[in-house]
Amino acid sequence: MKNLKYIILLIFILPLVITSCETTGGVWLREGERKGTAYKFGGQKMTDNLLALAEAYSERDTEKLFTYYSEEFLTERRKEWSKEYLESMESLSMVPYKIIPLVGEDGKYKQVIAWSDEERVYKNGSYEKLNLMELFLLDDKGKVNDFRQWRAIDSVNFGMPYGGKFFGREKNENSGRPFVFSNRGETSILEKLVEDYNKMDVEGFKNAFAEEFTLNTYDGKTMKLKNSDLGNLFKPYRSVDWSPIAIVPIKIRNTDAASGVMVYSSEKRVFKNGRKWKKDLMEIFYFDLEGKISSMVQFAR
C-alpha cells in the first residue's frame, strides 16, 4: 500500500517536473529566415571538443589544433598566421571556466559560447592577460567554421588600448584624458599622400586636404592655405623623396572623431636650380570630422 502511494505521487509530480524544464529558450532577432527562432542546448560532445581545442591551443600544437577547424575556415593563410602566432609564444594558457553549447531549435546553427582566462607570454618579452568571451560557430560535422571574440584586458598587460594623458596649453574639459588609437583610415590616407607626393601628383595629393587648412612649418611660419593653392606645390622641384618611418593615429578618449596623426619621416628634395634639401621630420596631421587634413604642424632636424 505504501509503495502504491509513492507510485501515485510520482505520477503526479513527474509531469510537473517535465513541464517546468524548458527544452528551448532565447531568440534570434535579426532579419532573415532565423528571426524569431529559439535555441536548445547542444550535446556534451560540443563541450568536450571545445575543451580539447583549448588544450591543443595552450600546448601550441598546430597539427592537433587544426583538426577542430573546418577546411573551409582553415585557409592556407590562416594556417600560416596561426603557426607564426603560436611560435611567437614562450607560453600560452587558455582556461575555459564556462561553456554553453547551443543549437537552433531546428537542429541547425550549432555554436559554442565559452568564457575563459587566457595568459600569453611572448618570446620577445611582451605579456597579455585577458578575460575572453568567444563564440565558435560549427558546421554539420561539428568543426569550427567561424569565430568571434570579445575581451576584457587586465591592467597588468604591457600593451593597453589607451594610455598617455592630454594636458592642453590651458586646462579644459579634455585635460587629464588618455589617448586611444584612431581608426578612420588615417594611416592609409597618409600612405596614399606619400605615394602621390613622391610622384609629384598634385591632384592626388590635394585629395587628402580640406578646402582650407593651416600649415605650421618647421621654421616657425604659419600659413592659411586653400586646397587650390597646392597647384604649384611641386613647381620648384626636380624630384622629391618622402619616406615614412612611423605613422601613429591617435585621438583623445571619449571625444568626437577628430584625430591627430604623428608621422616620423625623412625627406629629400632636389630643386631645379640644383640645391638639395634633406631633413628628418616629425609632423602632426590633424584630421577633421570629414576625414580631411585641416592643419599640420612640422618639426625638423
C-alpha positions as CSV (number, residue, x, y, z in Angstrom):
1,M,0.0,0.0,0.0
2,K,2.8,2.4,0.9
3,N,4.6,1.7,-2.4
4,L,1.4,2.4,-4.3
5,K,1.2,5.8,-2.7
6,Y,4.7,6.6,-3.9
7,I,3.9,5.5,-7.4
8,I,0.7,7.6,-7.5
9,L,2.8,10.6,-6.1
10,L,5.4,10.2,-8.8
11,I,2.7,10.0,-11.5
12,F,1.5,13.5,-10.4
13,I,5.0,15.0,-9.8
14,L,6.8,13.8,-13.0
15,P,4.7,15.8,-15.5
16,L,5.2,18.9,-13.3
17,V,9.0,18.4,-13.4
18,I,9.0,17.9,-17.2
19,T,6.8,20.9,-17.9
20,S,8.8,23.1,-15.6
21,C,12.1,22.4,-17.6
22,E,12.0,24.3,-20.9
23,T,13.7,22.4,-23.8
24,T,14.2,25.6,-25.8
25,G,14.9,29.2,-25.0
26,G,16.3,32.5,-26.1
27,V,15.6,34.0,-29.5
28,W,17.3,35.2,-32.7
29,L,16.1,38.7,-33.6
30,R,18.0,39.8,-36.7
31,E,16.1,39.8,-40.0
32,G,16.2,36.6,-42.1
33,E,14.9,33.1,-42.0
34,R,16.1,32.6,-38.4
35,K,14.2,35.6,-37.0
36,G,12.1,34.6,-34.0
37,T,13.6,31.1,-33.7
38,A,14.8,29.8,-30.3
39,Y,17.8,27.7,-29.1
40,K,18.2,24.4,-27.3
41,F,21.2,23.0,-25.6
42,G,23.8,21.1,-27.7
43,G,25.3,17.8,-26.7
44,Q,28.2,17.0,-24.4
45,K,30.4,16.3,-27.4
46,M,30.3,20.0,-28.3
47,T,31.6,20.9,-24.9
48,D,34.3,18.2,-24.9
49,N,35.6,19.4,-28.3
50,L,35.9,22.9,-27.1
51,L,37.9,21.8,-24.1
52,A,40.2,19.7,-26.4
53,L,40.6,22.7,-28.7
54,A,41.6,24.8,-25.7
55,E,44.1,22.2,-24.6
56,A,45.7,22.0,-28.1
57,Y,45.8,25.8,-28.3
58,S,47.5,26.0,-24.9
59,E,50.1,23.4,-26.0
60,R,50.7,25.3,-29.2
61,D,50.1,22.1,-31.1
62,T,49.0,23.4,-34.5
63,E,48.5,20.0,-36.1
64,K,46.2,18.9,-33.3
65,L,44.5,22.3,-33.2
66,F,43.7,22.3,-36.9
67,T,41.7,19.1,-36.6
68,Y,39.0,21.1,-34.8
69,Y,38.5,23.6,-37.7
70,S,36.7,23.1,-41.0
71,E,38.7,23.0,-44.2
72,E,36.6,25.9,-45.4
73,F,37.6,28.1,-42.5
74,L,41.2,26.9,-42.2
75,T,42.7,28.5,-45.4
76,E,46.5,28.3,-46.1
77,R,46.8,32.0,-45.0
78,R,45.1,31.2,-41.6
79,K,47.3,28.2,-41.2
80,E,50.5,30.2,-41.7
81,W,49.2,33.0,-39.5
82,S,48.3,30.5,-36.7
83,K,51.7,28.8,-36.9
84,E,53.6,32.1,-36.7
85,Y,51.4,33.4,-33.9
86,L,51.8,30.2,-31.7
87,E,55.6,30.0,-32.5
88,S,55.9,33.6,-31.2
89,M,54.9,32.4,-27.7
90,E,57.1,31.3,-24.8
91,S,54.0,30.0,-23.0
92,L,50.2,30.1,-23.6
93,S,47.3,29.2,-21.4
94,M,43.6,29.2,-22.3
95,V,41.4,28.0,-19.3
96,P,37.7,27.9,-20.1
97,Y,35.5,28.4,-17.0
98,K,32.1,28.4,-18.6
99,I,30.9,26.7,-21.8
100,I,27.4,26.8,-23.3
101,P,26.8,24.6,-26.4
102,L,23.7,25.8,-28.4
103,V,21.8,24.5,-31.4
104,G,19.0,26.2,-33.2
105,E,15.6,24.7,-32.5
106,D,15.5,23.1,-36.0
107,G,18.8,21.4,-35.2
108,K,20.9,23.8,-37.3
109,Y,23.2,26.7,-36.4
110,K,25.4,24.9,-33.9
111,Q,27.6,27.1,-31.8
112,V,29.6,27.1,-28.5
113,I,29.9,30.1,-26.3
114,A,32.9,30.0,-24.0
115,W,34.3,32.2,-21.3
116,S,38.0,31.7,-20.4
117,D,41.0,33.2,-18.8
118,E,44.0,33.5,-21.2
119,E,47.6,34.3,-20.4
120,R,50.2,34.9,-23.2
121,V,53.9,35.2,-22.7
122,Y,55.7,36.1,-25.9
123,K,59.3,35.2,-26.7
124,N,60.0,38.9,-27.2
125,G,59.0,39.6,-23.6
126,S,55.6,41.0,-24.2
127,Y,52.8,39.8,-21.9
128,E,49.0,39.7,-22.1
129,K,46.4,38.6,-19.5
130,L,42.8,38.5,-20.8
131,N,39.3,37.5,-19.8
132,L,37.6,36.3,-23.0
133,M,34.1,35.6,-24.2
134,E,34.3,33.7,-27.5
135,L,31.7,32.4,-30.0
136,F,32.6,29.3,-32.0
137,L,30.3,28.6,-34.9
138,L,30.2,24.9,-36.0
139,D,29.4,23.2,-39.3
140,D,27.4,20.0,-39.6
141,K,30.4,17.9,-38.7
142,G,31.0,19.9,-35.5
143,K,34.1,21.6,-36.9
144,V,34.7,25.3,-36.2
145,N,33.9,27.3,-39.3
146,D,33.7,30.8,-37.9
147,F,34.9,32.6,-34.8
148,R,34.1,35.8,-32.8
149,Q,35.9,37.1,-29.7
150,W,35.3,39.8,-27.1
151,R,37.8,40.6,-24.5
152,A,38.4,42.3,-21.1
153,I,42.0,43.4,-20.7
154,D,43.8,43.0,-17.4
155,S,45.6,46.1,-16.1
156,V,48.9,44.1,-15.8
157,N,49.2,43.9,-19.6
158,F,52.3,45.6,-21.2
159,G,50.0,46.8,-24.0
160,M,46.8,48.6,-23.5
161,P,44.2,50.1,-25.9
162,Y,44.6,53.5,-24.2
163,G,47.2,55.5,-22.4
164,G,49.2,58.7,-22.0
165,K,47.5,61.9,-21.0
166,F,46.3,65.1,-22.7
167,F,47.1,68.3,-20.8
168,G,46.4,71.2,-23.3
169,R,48.0,74.6,-23.3
170,E,45.3,75.7,-20.9
171,K,43.2,73.4,-18.7
172,N,39.9,72.4,-20.4
173,E,37.3,69.7,-20.5
174,N,39.7,67.2,-22.1
175,S,42.6,67.8,-19.7
176,G,43.6,64.6,-18.0
177,R,42.0,62.2,-20.5
178,P,44.1,59.4,-22.1
179,F,44.7,58.8,-25.8
180,V,43.3,56.0,-27.9
181,F,44.3,54.9,-31.4
182,S,42.1,56.4,-34.1
183,N,40.8,54.2,-36.9
184,R,39.1,56.2,-39.6
185,G,41.6,55.3,-42.3
186,E,44.1,58.0,-41.5
187,T,47.1,55.7,-42.0
188,S,46.0,54.6,-45.5
189,I,45.2,58.2,-46.4
190,L,48.7,59.3,-45.4
191,E,50.3,56.4,-47.2
192,K,48.5,57.5,-50.3
193,L,49.5,61.1,-49.6
194,V,53.2,60.0,-49.5
195,E,52.8,58.0,-52.7
196,D,51.2,61.0,-54.6
197,Y,53.8,63.4,-53.1
198,N,56.7,61.2,-54.4
199,K,55.1,61.0,-57.8
200,M,54.6,64.8,-57.7
201,D,50.9,64.1,-58.4
202,V,49.3,67.4,-57.4
203,E,45.7,66.3,-58.0
204,G,46.1,63.1,-55.9
205,F,47.9,65.0,-53.2
206,K,45.2,67.6,-52.9
207,N,42.5,64.9,-52.1
208,A,43.7,64.5,-48.6
209,F,43.3,68.1,-47.6
210,A,40.3,70.1,-46.5
211,E,39.2,73.1,-48.7
212,E,41.0,75.4,-46.2
213,F,43.8,74.3,-43.9
214,T,46.6,75.6,-41.8
215,L,50.3,74.8,-42.3
216,N,52.8,75.4,-39.4
217,T,56.2,74.9,-40.9
218,Y,59.4,73.7,-39.1
219,D,60.9,77.2,-39.4
220,G,58.1,78.9,-37.4
221,K,55.9,80.1,-40.3
222,T,52.1,79.8,-40.2
223,M,50.2,79.8,-43.5
224,K,46.5,79.7,-44.1
225,L,46.0,77.9,-47.3
226,K,43.2,76.8,-49.7
227,N,43.2,73.5,-51.4
228,S,43.5,75.3,-54.7
229,D,46.8,76.8,-53.5
230,L,48.5,73.5,-53.8
231,G,48.6,73.6,-57.6
232,N,52.1,74.9,-57.8
233,L,53.4,72.7,-54.9
234,F,56.0,70.9,-57.0
235,K,56.9,73.7,-59.4
236,P,60.4,74.4,-57.7
237,Y,61.5,70.7,-57.5
238,R,63.2,68.3,-59.9
239,S,62.5,65.4,-57.5
240,V,61.2,64.6,-54.0
241,D,61.6,61.6,-51.8
242,W,59.5,61.3,-48.7
243,S,60.0,58.1,-46.6
244,P,57.8,57.5,-43.6
245,I,59.4,55.7,-40.6
246,A,56.3,55.6,-38.3
247,I,52.7,56.6,-38.5
248,V,50.7,56.8,-35.3
249,P,47.0,57.9,-35.5
250,I,45.5,59.0,-32.1
251,K,42.6,60.9,-30.5
252,I,41.6,61.9,-27.1
253,R,39.4,59.3,-25.4
254,N,35.7,60.0,-25.3
255,T,35.7,62.9,-27.7
256,D,34.4,63.3,-31.2
257,A,36.1,61.6,-34.2
258,A,38.6,64.4,-35.0
259,S,42.2,63.0,-34.7
260,G,45.8,63.8,-34.9
261,V,48.4,61.6,-36.7
262,M,52.1,61.7,-35.8
263,V,54.3,61.0,-38.7
264,Y,58.1,60.5,-38.3
265,S,59.9,60.5,-41.6
266,S,62.9,61.6,-43.7
267,E,62.6,63.7,-46.8
268,K,64.9,64.7,-49.6
269,R,64.2,67.5,-52.2
270,V,66.2,68.3,-55.2
271,F,65.4,71.8,-56.6
272,K,65.6,72.7,-60.3
273,N,68.4,75.1,-59.6
274,G,70.5,72.2,-58.2
275,R,70.1,72.9,-54.5
276,K,69.4,69.9,-52.2
277,W,67.3,69.7,-49.1
278,K,67.4,66.8,-46.6
279,K,65.8,66.5,-43.2
280,D,64.3,64.2,-40.6
281,L,60.7,65.3,-39.9
282,M,58.3,64.9,-37.1
283,E,54.8,66.1,-38.2
284,I,51.3,66.1,-36.8
285,F,48.4,65.9,-39.3
286,Y,45.1,66.9,-37.8
287,F,42.1,65.3,-39.4
288,D,38.6,67.0,-39.2
289,L,35.3,65.3,-38.8
290,E,35.0,64.8,-42.5
291,G,38.3,62.9,-42.5
292,K,40.3,65.6,-44.3
293,I,43.6,67.2,-43.1
294,S,42.6,70.6,-41.5
295,S,46.0,71.6,-40.2
296,M,49.6,70.4,-39.9
297,V,52.5,71.1,-37.6
298,Q,56.0,70.3,-38.7
299,F,59.3,69.9,-36.8
300,A,62.7,69.2,-38.5
301,R,66.2,68.1,-37.8
